[in-house]
Amino acid sequence: MFVKQLLEKIKGKELSEGLIRSLVSQMVEIPRGSFLMGSNDGEDDERPIHNVLIERFYLSKFVVTQEQWYGVMGTKPWQGIKYVCEMDRCPAVNISWYDAGNYLDRLNRATGKKFRLPTEAEWEYACRAGASNSFAHGVLKLNLPRYAWYYDNAFKKGEMHGHEVGTRKPNKFGLYDMQGNVYEWCSDWYRKKYYNKSPINNPPGPIYSQYKSVRGGDWARTDYFLRIASRRHYSPHHKDSYVGFRVALDAEYIAEYIDAEREPGNGTDALDTGPFQFI
């Protein structure tokens, strides 16, 4: 037991000095604000449109990549799976909701912080980035291929897999692949009629259900499924080549990094690898 704990401690130190620092440097500030969540133009579970207030938080500009997953977990669950492009900067897939939780636990043990999945409301707010249309870039579908990997420019052309992150245009918050490429796990349990009783402030989702929410669409879906308000759900045990995840972090933990860098005697070399420093 002692040897196992020691190895965990050593590996955690390695993560915090390298991979974890790069992960934190990719976190994007999502400002506090309110928005109208849902849509009247889609499925029943997108109704009613309701006002939601989201507190400031941070969200990774990319979904977790294969390189990042392997660096934290030391496994390759996508290996040998159909419809996967095995490349460092392609999305880590064939990962269940519980698997994503294990990744976050490992990350948090290495850093002492609380990385997590975004809630459905946080995800939609971040995806919209102020937009009220079906797509973050505007109302015109003809521009969608510039922002998303989906049926028209991936599956239809025989590129039947998740694509390298950051190769389409970002939304106004600087987030990539929020629509298309791979679906993304959210923290929420899913209920079809949750919007009827959703609280205004930072809705956490239902207490329990059979399913977990996923958002965003994927490389095989048509534009209808890439709409910002579109909702889908899977068992938390489900895994396939269409679903990945990105990480979120509460603003209070980012503040700790900034405060640490202001302490007397701290150097500024760490700033070269990103805006925040692990200590």
N, C-alpha and C positions, 0 to 999 in steps of 0.2 A: 504493500500500500504506500509506503514512504517513497519508494522509487517512482511509482506512478505519479504521485503528487509532485515530486521533484521535476519529472519530465514535463508535466503540465505547466509548472511554473517557468521552466526554461523556455518552453515553446511560447508561452504567453509573452515573455520578455522580447523574444524575437519578433513576434507579431507587432507589438507596440512600437518597436523601433523602425519597422519597415512598412509592411503591408498596411497596418492599421493607420499609420500616419497618412498614407496615400488615400485610404478610404475616407478619412475625415476631411482631407483637402478637397474631396469631391462633394461635400455636403453643401447644399444650396439653401440660403435663408428663404423661408416662405413667410411673408409678413402677416401679422394679425389682420383679420378682415372678415367681412360677411359676404355671403353670396346666396343665390337662389339655386338650391340643389334639386336635381330631378328634371323631368321633361314631360310634356304632354304629347310628344310626337313619337314615343316609343312604346315599350311594353307596360303592362299594368304595374309592375314592381318599380317603375320609375316615377309613379304618381303617389301623392300630389306633389307639385313643386312647393318647396317650403324653404323658409329662411334659416340659414345656419351661420353661426359665428365660430370662427376657428382662431385659436391662439397661435402666436408665432411659434414655428418649429423649423426643423431642418430636414431636408430630404435629399437623398443621393441623386445626382444628376443622371446617373446611369442605373440600369438594373445590375444586380450582382453578376459579374462575369465568371466564366469558367476558371480563369486565372485566380480571381479573388476567392472563389469557393475552394479551390484546391489548396491555396495558400493558408486558409483557415482550417479546413476540415481534413485535407490530405486524401480526399477521395474524388472519384470521377463518376458520379451516378449517371451521367449522360453517355458514357462510353459504350459503344456498340448498339445504341438505341437508334431505331429508324427515325428519319427526319431530323437529324442533328448535324450541324456543322461543328466539328471539333476544332476550336480555335480559341486562343487565350481571351480575346475580347468579344467573343460571342456569349450570349446569355447562358448562365448555368440553368439547366432544365432537368426534367425527370426528378423533380424535387417536390415533396409533399409539403403541406402547411407545417406539419410537425418537423420535417427536415429543416425547413427555414428557421423554425424556432430553435433547433439545435445549433444552427450556425450562429444565430444571435446570442445564444447562451455562451458559446465559445468565445465570441467577440467580447462579450461583457466580462467574462472571467479574465480575459487578457488585459482589459482596460479599466475595469472598475466602474464602467459607465452603463448606460441603459439603452443601447441600440434596440430598435423594435421595428415592427411592421407599421405602416401608416394605417389609420382608420379609413373606412370607405369615404367618410366626409372629407378628411384631410386629402385623400387621393384625388377626389373630384375637384376640390378647391385648387389644389396644386396644378392639376391638369388644365383647368380652365384658365388660370393665370389672368383673370379678369374678363375672359370671353363669356358671352352669353349664348353663343351659337352652338351647333352640334359638334363643331371642331374648333380646336384652339386657335388655328391659323385664320379662321374666317368661315364664311358660309359656302365658298366655292369648293366643290369636291375635286375639281380638276387640279387643284394645287396640293391635294393630299399626298401624292407620291413624293413630294419634296420633304414631307414631315414624317412619313410613316412607311414601314414595311408591312404590306398587307396583300390581299388576293391579287390585285391588279399588277403590282410590280414585283411580286415574289412568287407566290404559288402558281399563278397563271403562266409565268415565264420559266417554270421548272425549278425555281430556287426554293425548294420545299423544306425550309429550315429557318431557325432564328438567324438573324444577321448581326454582323459586328456592330457593337453599340457606338452611338455618336456619329453615324454616317448619314443620318437625315438631319434636317434642321431642328433646333430646339424650340420650345414654346417661349413665351415672354419672361418666364421665370428662369430660363436657362436649363430646363429639364429636357432630356432626350428620350425618345421612344415611349412617351406616355401613352400614345395611341399607336397600336400596331406592334410588330416584332414578336413580343410574347405577352400573354396575360400576366398579371401581377397579383400575388396573394395580398390580401388586406388582413388586418387583425380581426375584423368583425365576423361574428356568426351572421348568417344570412336568414332573413325572413322576408317574404314577399311583401307584406303589408307594414313593414317597420316604419315607413315614411309617414304613416297615419298618426304615429305617436312619438316620432323622433323629437328629442329635446332640441332646443335652439343652440345651446352652448356645447360645442365639441361632442357631438353625439358619438357614443362608443359602440353602438350597435346593440343587438339583442343580447340578453344574458346567456342564452344557449339555443342551439338548433342542431340539425343534422349536418349542416353545410357551412362552409366558409366562403366569403365573397372573394371574387377575382374581378379585376378591372382592366380595361385598356384594349382588348382585342389582340389578335395575333397575326402572324404572317400568312395564314390561310383563310382569314375571314374577310368578308366584303365590308365596304365602308359602313354599312348599317350597324355592324357590331363594334365599329371603332368610335361611334358617337360617344361623347364625353359621359353622358348620363347612362349609357348602356351597362346593365348589371348581369353578371353570371355567377354561378356558384358550383362548388364541387365539395365532395367529402374531404375533410382535412387529411385523409390518407391518400387521396388521389395524386398521381404523378404521371406526367407525359412530356412530350417534347414541345408543348405549346405554352407551358406555364413556368414563370420564374418569379422573381421578387426584387424589390429594392428596399433599402433601409431608411428608417427615420430616426430622429434624435430630438428630444425636447430641448428647447432653447437654453434652459438652465445649465445643461451640461456643456454646451458650447461656451457659455459665459465663464465656466471654470477654466477652460483652456486659455481664454483671453486674459483673465485675471492672473493666471500663473505666469504668463509671459511678461506681465507688468511688474512682477516682483523684483526687487533689487538683486543684481548678480546674475539674472537669467540672460543668456546670450540670445542673439537673434538669428543664428544659423538655421534654426528649425523652420523659420518662416520661408526659407527657400523651397521647401517641399509642400507648403500649403499654409493657409491662414491660421491654423490652430496647432497647438503643441500638446502632445501627451506627456504627462509627468508621472 
